């Protein structure tokens, strides 16, 4: 009987130990599973970040490739364009401005196309086309009648034709041709037009008078003062006034084609 009790006690102890170990093993296993799940989640999150970074790098690489292709295309296009050298451009510009001043004209714009190559009689030429826009300079005296306006228009048109001839005969343009000279000129002004222009000039002068100069003066006295101011002006000042008053001047567009021999 006593022996059975001892066996029962031993059995109970074994069961208690077994249950304790089972609980300990279950607890440890649950903790391990939880850690594994956390680790798995961290790995998945890190992998997503890595994938996102790879996508960003790939996008930047694609953008860089696109930009490089555009740059290469632009460089290729630029290499196919032949333009006058800076020295040549400055040289021609200076000559054209000088000849215009000699002809009593003002250049309003000057441009040159990219040079192009052509073959003529087994020779290679480089052709650059200049486009020059010129206009007459304002007269240094106000018009007194329609005859004055007609003389100005005629003289300015002659100056434009003379300018084109000077370019054609210049040794610096010995290999040039002038395919076109397009002149725009209105008919000479009428007496009414001239009166309107001169009134504009008087208005500009009067607007520049100070209050002290006009204080106490009648309209006729102000008009006389304006006339006195106009009479006292220098020729270049009269030119500036006529220009400001809106005189329409003859103008022209001249095309100049310069040929440069590059070799046989």
Backbone bond lengths (Angstrom), bond angles and torsions (degrees), N, CA, C in turn:
res aa  C-N    CA-C-N  psi(-1)  N-CA   C-N-CA  omega(-1)  CA-C   N-CA-C  phi
1 X - - - 1.458 - - 1.500 111.17 -
2 X 1.281 112.57 -45.52 1.470 118.51 176.88 1.502 110.88 -62.00
3 X 1.238 116.98 -37.09 1.470 122.02 179.99 1.503 110.60 -66.08
4 X 1.335 117.00 -35.99 1.458 119.59 179.29 1.513 110.85 -67.07
5 X 1.329 116.06 -38.17 1.470 119.23 178.70 1.517 111.14 -63.42
6 X 1.312 115.29 -41.48 1.479 118.74 -179.64 1.519 109.64 -62.39
7 X 1.319 115.66 -41.81 1.452 119.70 179.83 1.519 110.83 -64.88
8 X 1.355 114.53 -38.83 1.466 119.08 178.91 1.513 111.45 -63.98
9 X 1.334 115.33 -41.39 1.476 119.89 179.25 1.533 110.30 -63.83
10 X 1.330 113.03 -44.47 1.472 117.34 -179.54 1.515 110.03 -62.15
11 X 1.329 115.68 -40.47 1.460 120.28 -179.88 1.524 111.20 -63.47
12 X 1.354 114.52 -43.17 1.474 119.19 179.11 1.525 110.65 -62.06
13 X 1.328 116.83 -42.35 1.472 121.31 179.66 1.519 110.25 -62.44
14 X 1.355 113.77 -42.33 1.462 117.46 -179.50 1.514 110.26 -62.81
15 X 1.374 115.52 -41.76 1.467 119.62 179.69 1.521 110.76 -62.97
16 X 1.353 115.31 -43.93 1.468 119.24 -179.94 1.535 110.69 -61.47
17 X 1.332 115.74 -43.61 1.460 120.09 179.40 1.525 110.38 -63.40
18 X 1.315 115.46 -42.20 1.459 120.34 -179.43 1.527 111.10 -62.68
19 X 1.357 113.44 -45.72 1.470 117.69 179.55 1.520 110.79 -62.89
20 X 1.352 116.11 -40.52 1.467 119.71 178.66 1.513 111.95 -63.02
21 X 1.314 114.11 -43.37 1.468 117.35 -180.00 1.523 110.68 -66.30
22 X 1.319 116.00 -38.60 1.464 119.85 178.95 1.522 110.22 -62.68
23 X 1.355 114.32 -43.00 1.478 117.53 178.54 1.513 111.46 -64.29
24 X 1.353 114.08 -41.98 1.482 117.64 179.64 1.522 111.44 -63.04
25 X 1.368 113.91 -41.81 1.476 118.16 179.17 1.524 111.13 -65.76
26 X 1.334 117.46 -39.71 1.465 120.70 179.67 1.514 111.39 -65.10
27 X 1.341 114.51 -41.75 1.468 119.69 179.77 1.525 110.52 -63.73
28 X 1.336 114.99 -45.20 1.471 118.77 -179.87 1.511 111.52 -65.13
29 X 1.338 115.31 -38.62 1.460 118.75 -179.86 1.534 111.11 -66.94
30 X 1.319 117.67 -40.15 1.469 121.50 178.13 1.514 110.63 -61.83
31 X 1.326 115.76 -42.56 1.460 120.15 178.55 1.523 110.83 -62.85
32 X 1.336 114.96 -41.08 1.469 119.51 179.87 1.525 110.71 -65.81
33 X 1.347 116.44 -41.34 1.462 120.56 178.44 1.517 110.43 -62.00
34 X 1.344 115.03 -42.88 1.468 119.10 179.15 1.520 111.18 -62.12
35 X 1.340 116.56 -44.19 1.458 120.59 178.57 1.528 111.21 -63.48
36 X 1.354 114.74 -39.81 1.467 118.00 178.99 1.534 111.16 -64.39
37 X 1.353 114.28 -39.89 1.475 117.48 178.49 1.518 110.96 -63.98
38 X 1.339 116.87 -43.17 1.463 120.31 178.57 1.523 110.95 -62.39
39 X 1.328 115.12 -42.36 1.447 119.68 179.22 1.523 110.98 -63.24
40 X 1.333 115.47 -41.28 1.465 119.81 178.81 1.526 111.07 -62.77
41 X 1.358 115.56 -43.40 1.464 120.03 178.36 1.523 111.30 -62.87
42 X 1.347 116.81 -41.51 1.471 120.22 178.61 1.519 111.27 -63.19
43 X 1.324 114.87 -40.79 1.469 119.24 179.53 1.526 110.17 -63.97
44 X 1.337 116.51 -42.70 1.461 120.61 179.85 1.530 111.20 -64.06
45 X 1.363 115.74 -41.12 1.464 120.09 179.03 1.520 111.09 -64.64
46 X 1.332 115.76 -44.52 1.466 120.04 179.10 1.523 111.17 -64.17
47 X 1.325 116.13 -37.56 1.455 120.24 179.87 1.538 110.21 -65.59
48 X 1.332 115.79 -38.54 1.466 120.00 177.93 1.520 110.71 -64.21
49 X 1.346 116.19 -41.35 1.462 120.33 178.02 1.524 111.19 -63.36
50 X 1.356 114.50 -42.03 1.467 119.52 178.49 1.530 110.46 -62.84
51 X 1.346 115.85 -43.54 1.464 119.36 179.91 1.528 111.24 -63.16
52 X 1.342 115.19 -39.80 1.469 119.94 178.16 1.523 110.57 -63.35
53 X 1.346 115.84 -42.03 1.464 120.08 178.15 1.523 111.72 -63.88
54 X 1.331 115.80 -40.81 1.464 119.64 178.43 1.526 110.56 -62.37
55 X 1.350 116.35 -40.79 1.467 120.26 179.56 1.525 111.05 -63.56
56 X 1.360 116.36 -40.48 1.467 120.51 179.31 1.528 110.56 -65.40
57 X 1.333 116.05 -42.64 1.470 120.30 179.07 1.525 110.40 -63.43
58 X 1.343 116.29 -40.85 1.456 120.40 179.68 1.531 110.85 -64.48
59 X 1.346 115.83 -40.24 1.471 119.63 178.53 1.520 110.97 -63.52
60 X 1.340 116.00 -41.93 1.459 119.83 178.63 1.526 110.88 -65.82
61 X 1.312 116.67 -38.49 1.461 119.95 177.82 1.528 110.86 -64.34
62 X 1.342 116.03 -41.25 1.466 119.89 178.10 1.527 110.88 -63.99
63 X 1.354 115.77 -41.06 1.462 120.07 178.30 1.521 110.51 -63.90
64 X 1.344 115.74 -43.01 1.468 119.35 179.33 1.528 110.51 -63.22
65 X 1.326 116.43 -38.78 1.469 120.18 178.06 1.524 111.20 -63.90
66 X 1.342 115.43 -42.49 1.466 119.85 178.68 1.518 111.27 -62.02
67 X 1.347 116.00 -45.95 1.462 120.39 179.41 1.521 111.49 -62.89
68 X 1.325 115.90 -39.36 1.462 119.97 178.94 1.519 110.62 -64.54
69 X 1.338 116.41 -40.49 1.465 119.92 178.26 1.528 110.91 -64.36
70 X 1.347 116.15 -41.20 1.465 119.66 178.26 1.520 111.03 -64.48
71 X 1.349 115.94 -40.72 1.460 119.89 178.60 1.514 110.97 -63.68
72 X 1.328 116.36 -43.13 1.462 120.42 179.17 1.525 111.02 -62.04
73 X 1.336 115.72 -42.13 1.471 119.53 178.99 1.520 110.90 -64.09
74 X 1.344 116.09 -41.50 1.470 119.69 179.41 1.522 111.10 -65.22
75 X 1.336 116.37 -41.10 1.465 119.99 178.81 1.527 110.65 -64.95
76 X 1.330 116.80 -38.09 1.460 120.41 178.37 1.522 110.90 -64.78
77 X 1.353 115.06 -43.74 1.468 119.00 178.78 1.518 111.23 -64.43
78 X 1.346 116.00 -40.32 1.462 120.09 179.77 1.518 111.27 -64.69
79 X 1.332 115.44 -37.74 1.463 119.21 -179.27 1.517 111.97 -65.84
80 X 1.342 116.10 -22.91 1.455 119.91 -179.57 1.521 112.83 -86.22
81 X 1.347 116.18 -7.06 1.462 120.76 179.89 1.518 109.29 -98.20
82 X 1.314 116.40 126.00 1.466 121.57 177.44 1.516 108.42 -111.04
83 X 1.307 117.68 121.65 1.465 121.85 -178.07 1.520 109.37 -121.13
84 X 1.330 116.96 158.20 1.462 118.83 177.64 1.516 110.42 -60.66
85 X 1.300 117.64 148.03 1.451 120.32 176.69 1.515 109.67 -68.70
86 X 1.327 116.43 162.78 1.462 120.57 179.66 1.520 110.74 -59.01
87 X 1.323 116.23 -40.79 1.465 120.03 -178.92 1.525 110.54 -62.65
88 X 1.355 116.86 -43.41 1.458 120.23 179.56 1.528 110.71 -64.74
89 X 1.341 116.74 -43.97 1.458 120.65 -178.84 1.521 111.18 -62.12
90 X 1.318 116.61 -46.96 1.465 120.66 179.31 1.524 110.40 -61.42
91 X 1.321 115.96 -40.44 1.466 120.79 -179.32 1.526 110.73 -61.47
92 X 1.324 116.92 -52.41 1.465 120.13 -178.47 1.525 111.42 -64.95
93 X 1.335 117.31 -41.84 1.468 120.53 179.38 1.524 111.02 -58.69
94 X 1.320 115.35 -46.14 1.468 119.61 -178.21 1.524 111.31 -62.30
95 X 1.324 116.20 -41.14 1.470 120.26 -179.64 1.526 110.62 -66.12
96 X 1.315 116.67 -44.27 1.461 120.58 -178.36 1.530 111.54 -64.51
97 X 1.315 117.50 -39.86 1.469 120.68 177.95 1.526 110.64 -67.71
98 X 1.331 115.89 -39.88 1.466 119.74 -179.98 1.524 111.15 -64.83
99 X 1.320 116.95 -45.05 1.460 120.65 179.59 1.531 111.41 -65.56
100 X 1.325 116.79 -34.64 1.469 120.15 177.92 1.519 110.76 -65.18
101 X 1.336 116.59 -43.55 1.467 120.18 178.58 1.523 110.60 -62.41
102 X 1.338 116.50 -40.15 1.468 120.46 178.23 1.527 111.64 -63.37
103 X 1.339 116.33 -26.52 1.469 120.85 -177.35 1.525 111.99 -96.96
104 X 1.318 117.95 12.68 1.466 122.33 -179.74 1.531 111.56 59.53
105 X 1.322 114.72 42.41 1.459 121.07 178.72 1.522 109.65 -126.63
106 X 1.330 115.54 162.90 1.465 121.41 177.15 1.521 108.35 -124.72
107 X 1.336 116.33 128.50 1.465 120.68 176.08 1.523 108.42 -79.70
108 X 1.329 116.52 124.27 1.467 121.12 178.56 1.522 112.19 -95.56
109 X 1.337 116.63 -25.42 1.466 120.26 175.07 1.518 109.62 -160.45
110 X 1.329 114.56 150.51 1.470 120.32 -178.88 1.522 107.89 -147.09
111 X 1.321 116.95 125.91 1.462 120.53 -179.32 1.520 110.17 -140.59
112 X 1.336 115.14 159.24 1.466 121.09 178.90 1.519 109.05 -134.90
113 X 1.325 116.15 138.19 1.456 120.57 177.99 1.526 109.90 -81.37
114 X 1.347 117.60 159.09 1.469 118.96 171.98 1.526 110.29 -57.94
115 X 1.318 116.49 142.65 1.463 120.83 -179.05 1.527 110.29 -68.49
116 X 1.325 115.19 143.59 1.468 120.69 176.89 1.524 108.49 -126.64
117 X 1.323 116.11 151.30 1.464 120.73 -178.46 1.523 110.85 -99.66
118 X 1.321 115.25 146.88 1.463 120.93 177.37 1.515 109.88 -147.25
119 X 1.312 116.04 156.28 1.463 122.16 179.71 1.527 109.75 -106.76
120 X 1.318 116.43 129.31 1.457 122.63 177.01 1.524 108.50 -140.36
121 X 1.345 115.80 119.30 1.476 120.71 178.35 1.528 111.99 52.82
122 X 1.344 114.70 46.39 1.469 122.17 177.96 1.529 113.11 66.49
123 X 1.314 117.96 13.16 1.463 122.02 176.50 1.533 109.58 -112.49
124 X 1.306 115.56 147.82 1.463 121.03 178.05 1.522 109.09 -101.33
125 X 1.321 115.34 126.10 1.459 121.25 179.32 1.531 109.84 -119.63
126 X 1.312 113.91 148.55 1.465 120.22 172.91 1.534 107.35 -109.10
127 X 1.321 115.82 124.90 1.470 120.64 -174.41 1.535 109.76 -111.80
128 X 1.313 115.74 128.02 1.458 122.18 174.65 1.521 108.38 -121.78
129 X 1.323 115.80 129.54 1.463 120.66 -178.38 1.525 110.15 -105.27
130 X 1.335 115.27 121.69 1.459 121.65 176.47 1.529 109.15 -100.14
131 X 1.329 115.71 138.92 1.460 121.38 174.37 1.527 108.01 -118.42
132 X 1.337 115.48 118.20 1.468 121.37 -176.53 1.523 109.10 -114.97
133 X 1.315 116.47 124.88 1.462 121.61 173.61 1.526 108.84 -105.75
134 X 1.320 115.94 122.85 1.463 121.01 -178.21 1.523 109.71 -126.61
135 X 1.315 115.62 159.74 1.454 121.47 173.24 1.519 109.07 -145.51
136 X 1.311 115.56 159.06 1.459 119.66 178.86 1.520 110.99 -70.28
137 X 1.313 116.10 155.02 1.459 119.55 174.85 1.534 107.67 -88.02
138 X 1.304 115.83 152.31 1.464 119.90 -178.02 1.525 109.78 -66.39
139 X 1.320 117.37 150.21 1.469 119.80 177.58 1.523 110.67 -68.42
140 X 1.314 116.11 158.87 1.466 119.22 -179.48 1.533 112.01 -96.76
141 X 1.344 115.82 10.06 1.466 121.33 174.68 1.521 108.45 -136.55
142 X 1.324 116.82 144.34 1.455 118.94 179.02 1.523 109.87 -72.35
143 X 1.330 115.06 151.54 1.462 119.36 179.60 1.529 110.27 -73.84
144 X 1.345 114.60 134.50 1.452 118.86 176.15 1.508 112.72 -99.36
145 X 1.337 116.99 -19.42 1.461 121.16 -179.10 1.521 109.48 -158.08
146 X 1.343 115.81 172.96 1.466 121.05 177.84 1.523 111.11 -61.73
147 X 1.331 116.69 -28.40 1.461 120.65 179.06 1.527 110.70 -63.61
148 X 1.317 115.91 -39.31 1.471 119.42 178.19 1.530 110.36 -61.84
149 X 1.326 116.00 -41.92 1.463 120.03 179.53 1.522 110.77 -64.84
150 X 1.324 117.51 -43.10 1.469 121.30 179.95 1.525 110.91 -62.02
151 X 1.311 116.50 -40.40 1.471 120.46 178.90 1.522 110.87 -64.97
152 X 1.339 116.29 -39.66 1.464 120.48 179.23 1.524 110.80 -64.50
153 X 1.331 117.35 -46.36 1.460 121.00 -179.26 1.526 110.18 -62.01
154 X 1.320 117.06 -45.76 1.463 120.85 -179.29 1.527 111.29 -62.16
155 X 1.325 116.50 -43.34 1.463 120.64 -179.22 1.524 110.94 -65.30
156 X 1.324 116.78 -39.78 1.466 119.98 -178.80 1.527 111.23 -68.12
157 X 1.329 117.67 -41.77 1.470 120.55 176.76 1.526 110.04 -61.17
158 X 1.317 116.76 -41.56 1.473 120.25 176.95 1.521 110.96 -62.59
159 X 1.331 116.47 -36.80 1.473 120.13 178.02 1.534 110.88 -64.47
160 X 1.329 116.17 -38.73 1.468 119.68 178.69 1.524 110.64 -64.23
161 X 1.327 116.51 -44.88 1.468 120.26 178.63 1.532 111.06 -64.43
162 X 1.339 115.43 -38.26 1.465 119.41 178.03 1.526 110.74 -65.45
163 X 1.325 116.12 -37.19 1.474 120.78 178.85 1.524 110.59 -62.17
164 X 1.341 116.06 -46.26 1.458 119.67 178.59 1.531 110.74 -61.49
165 X 1.317 116.47 -38.32 1.464 120.00 179.61 1.531 111.19 -68.26
166 X 1.334 116.83 -37.61 1.473 120.05 178.56 1.529 110.79 -64.49
167 X 1.324 116.04 -38.20 1.468 119.19 177.84 1.532 109.34 -64.32
168 X 1.325 115.75 -46.79 1.468 120.05 -177.16 1.521 112.22 -63.61
169 X 1.331 117.24 -32.34 1.462 120.38 -177.22 1.529 112.99 -95.68
170 X 1.310 117.40 -2.39 1.468 120.17 -179.92 1.528 110.20 -70.55
171 X 1.331 118.45 134.47 1.471 120.14 177.69 1.527 112.17 -62.97
172 X 1.330 116.99 -23.75 1.470 119.84 178.70 1.520 111.45 -73.48
173 X 1.338 116.58 -18.21 1.459 121.18 177.51 1.526 110.22 -116.34
174 X 1.315 115.85 35.07 1.477 120.14 -177.23 1.522 111.72 -65.98
175 X 1.322 118.00 -23.78 1.470 121.00 179.13 1.524 111.05 -103.81
176 X 1.337 116.57 20.81 1.460 120.63 -177.47 1.520 111.22 -107.22
177 X 1.322 113.89 158.44 1.460 120.76 172.98 1.528 107.73 -133.34
178 X 1.329 115.85 153.20 1.464 120.62 179.14 1.523 107.33 -116.13
179 X 1.328 117.39 95.56 1.466 120.03 -176.50 1.525 114.18 -72.25
180 X 1.354 116.91 -22.67 1.470 116.60 -178.58 1.525 111.59 -154.84
181 X 1.335 114.74 143.79 1.462 123.28 171.57 1.527 105.96 -132.71
182 X 1.321 116.36 109.31 1.460 120.82 -176.88 1.532 108.84 -107.62
183 X 1.335 115.90 113.03 1.468 121.58 -176.43 1.529 109.70 -104.43
184 X 1.322 114.97 133.07 1.468 121.58 175.88 1.514 108.19 -117.25
185 X 1.331 115.34 120.58 1.467 118.96 -178.23 1.519 109.51 -150.78
186 X 1.324 115.56 129.52 1.455 118.98 175.93 1.525 109.79 -80.40
187 X 1.318 115.76 165.95 1.461 120.03 176.71 1.524 109.26 -65.92
188 X 1.310 115.85 159.49 1.465 118.92 -179.80 1.530 110.02 -59.30
189 X 1.324 116.18 152.37 1.457 121.82 -176.39 1.527 111.55 -70.07
190 X 1.322 114.79 149.06 1.466 119.84 174.10 1.530 108.74 -83.06
191 X 1.321 115.86 171.06 1.461 119.35 177.47 1.530 111.18 -60.55
192 X 1.336 116.16 -36.68 1.470 119.74 178.53 1.527 110.79 -65.58
193 X 1.347 115.95 -40.07 1.470 119.66 177.58 1.528 110.56 -61.92
194 X 1.304 115.79 -42.53 1.464 120.22 -178.26 1.522 110.65 -66.20
195 X 1.332 117.11 -40.50 1.466 120.67 177.47 1.525 110.30 -60.74
196 X 1.328 116.79 -43.07 1.472 121.47 178.81 1.531 110.83 -63.02
197 X 1.340 116.48 -43.06 1.461 120.52 179.33 1.527 110.88 -63.00
198 X 1.337 116.33 -45.89 1.465 119.73 -178.88 1.531 111.65 -66.34
199 X 1.337 116.45 -32.59 1.468 119.60 175.48 1.530 110.50 -65.45
200 X 1.326 116.00 -37.87 1.475 119.41 176.85 1.527 110.47 -62.92
201 X 1.332 115.69 -41.35 1.468 120.36 179.04 1.523 110.24 -63.06
202 X 1.336 116.82 -45.22 1.467 120.77 178.86 1.526 110.73 -62.33
203 X 1.323 116.27 -38.07 1.459 119.96 179.06 1.516 111.98 -64.58
204 X 1.319 116.46 -37.41 1.467 120.39 178.78 1.534 109.88 -65.55
205 X 1.327 115.99 -44.18 1.474 119.94 179.11 1.526 110.49 -63.74
206 X 1.326 116.53 -44.41 1.458 120.07 -178.01 1.526 111.16 -64.60
207 X 1.344 116.18 -37.03 1.467 119.22 178.93 1.525 111.38 -64.48
208 X 1.329 115.95 -21.56 1.460 119.21 -179.96 1.515 114.00 -89.91
209 X 1.340 117.24 -4.00 1.471 120.45 178.80 1.526 110.11 -74.66
210 X 1.289 115.65 144.50 1.461 120.33 178.11 1.520 110.37 -83.21
211 X 1.320 116.12 163.73 1.464 121.03 179.07 1.528 111.14 -63.34
212 X 1.332 116.50 -34.54 1.464 120.13 179.23 1.523 110.85 -64.86
213 X 1.361 116.48 -35.19 1.463 120.26 -177.65 1.528 111.71 -70.46
214 X 1.322 116.90 -32.77 1.465 119.74 -175.06 1.530 113.51 -102.45
215 X 1.317 116.43 -3.76 1.474 118.95 -177.14 1.532 110.83 -61.04
216 X 1.334 116.30 126.36 1.462 122.23 176.52 1.508 114.74 79.31
217 X 1.340 119.21 1.88 1.463 121.44 -178.15 1.522 110.61 -89.77
218 X 1.321 115.92 145.21 1.465 120.95 173.82 1.526 108.94 -78.94
219 X 1.317 115.67 171.01 1.465 120.19 179.77 1.521 111.18 -60.70
220 X 1.325 116.54 -41.18 1.460 119.70 179.33 1.525 110.91 -65.58
221 X 1.333 115.95 -38.46 1.468 119.78 179.95 1.535 110.48 -68.03
222 X 1.331 116.93 -36.89 1.472 120.13 176.14 1.522 110.03 -64.39
223 X 1.337 116.15 -41.82 1.469 120.27 178.84 1.521 110.72 -62.51
224 X 1.328 116.87 -39.76 1.461 120.53 178.46 1.526 110.43 -66.14
225 X 1.337 116.24 -37.66 1.469 120.17 178.37 1.530 110.57 -65.29
226 X 1.314 115.49 -40.25 1.465 120.04 178.22 1.521 110.28 -62.59
227 X 1.314 116.46 -44.05 1.458 120.62 179.13 1.521 111.08 -62.58
228 X 1.329 116.55 -39.00 1.465 120.90 178.71 1.530 109.82 -65.52
229 X 1.332 116.67 -40.01 1.469 120.53 177.90 1.528 110.04 -62.80
230 X 1.339 116.18 -41.80 1.463 120.48 -179.40 1.521 111.00 -65.20
231 X 1.308 116.49 -42.18 1.469 121.06 -179.65 1.521 111.23 -63.51
232 X 1.332 116.83 -31.72 1.464 121.04 -176.75 1.532 113.03 -81.75
233 X 1.342 117.16 -8.79 1.464 120.10 -176.76 1.524 111.22 -72.38
234 X 1.327 115.21 148.76 1.453 121.56 174.82 1.534 108.88 -79.22
235 X 1.343 117.80 159.97 1.477 120.48 -177.72 1.520 113.82 -53.91
236 X 1.342 117.74 -42.46 1.461 118.75 -178.71 1.527 111.42 -68.13
237 X 1.343 117.12 -28.87 1.460 120.34 176.86 1.523 110.62 -72.04
238 X 1.344 116.38 -36.87 1.463 120.29 175.93 1.532 109.44 -64.30
239 X 1.331 117.07 -42.16 1.465 120.89 177.34 1.523 110.83 -57.00
240 X 1.320 116.14 -46.13 1.463 120.37 -179.16 1.521 111.33 -62.29
241 X 1.331 116.60 -39.38 1.467 120.84 179.28 1.526 111.39 -65.81
242 X 1.329 116.84 -44.96 1.460 120.73 179.91 1.533 110.04 -63.91
243 X 1.311 115.36 -39.05 1.471 120.50 176.64 1.525 109.83 -61.09
244 X 1.321 115.81 -46.24 1.465 121.24 -178.42 1.528 111.43 -66.60
245 X 1.318 116.69 -31.34 1.467 120.89 -178.25 1.524 112.26 -73.04
246 X 1.330 117.66 -11.93 1.466 120.36 174.01 1.508 116.05 98.75
247 X 1.327 117.71 33.65 1.457 119.91 177.26 1.529 110.25 -66.11
248 X 1.326 116.57 130.92 1.464 120.89 175.05 1.519 108.91 -85.52
249 X 1.327 115.90 121.34 1.467 120.79 -174.42 1.529 110.71 -109.14
250 X 1.329 117.37 147.91 1.465 119.63 173.18 1.522 110.11 -59.02
251 X 1.316 116.11 143.53 1.470 120.94 179.41 1.513 109.57 -141.76
252 X 1.321 115.32 167.69 1.467 119.27 -177.93 1.516 110.62 -153.29
253 X 1.317 114.74 153.41 1.466 122.54 171.79 1.519 107.11 -115.36
254 X 1.323 115.86 120.52 1.467 121.58 -176.62 1.525 109.10 -114.96
255 X 1.312 115.96 127.54 1.464 121.40 178.06 1.525 109.18 -102.03
256 X 1.330 116.15 128.34 1.471 121.61 -178.75 1.523 107.83 -124.55
257 X 1.307 116.65 124.81 1.461 121.71 179.76 1.535 108.60 -110.37
258 X 1.315 115.65 114.41 1.479 121.21 -177.56 1.524 109.98 -100.33
259 X 1.332 115.82 125.34 1.461 122.69 177.88 1.540 109.37 -101.84
260 X 1.320 115.37 132.05 1.468 119.87 177.24 1.518 107.65 -126.82
261 X 1.339 116.55 122.17 1.459 121.29 179.96 1.528 109.89 -71.97
262 X 1.340 115.62 125.95 1.460 120.67 -179.27 1.522 112.80 -106.64
263 X 1.309 117.04 -11.50 1.463 119.39 177.49 1.507 111.72 142.88
264 X 1.329 114.99 164.72 1.482 120.49 179.69 1.511 110.54 -81.82
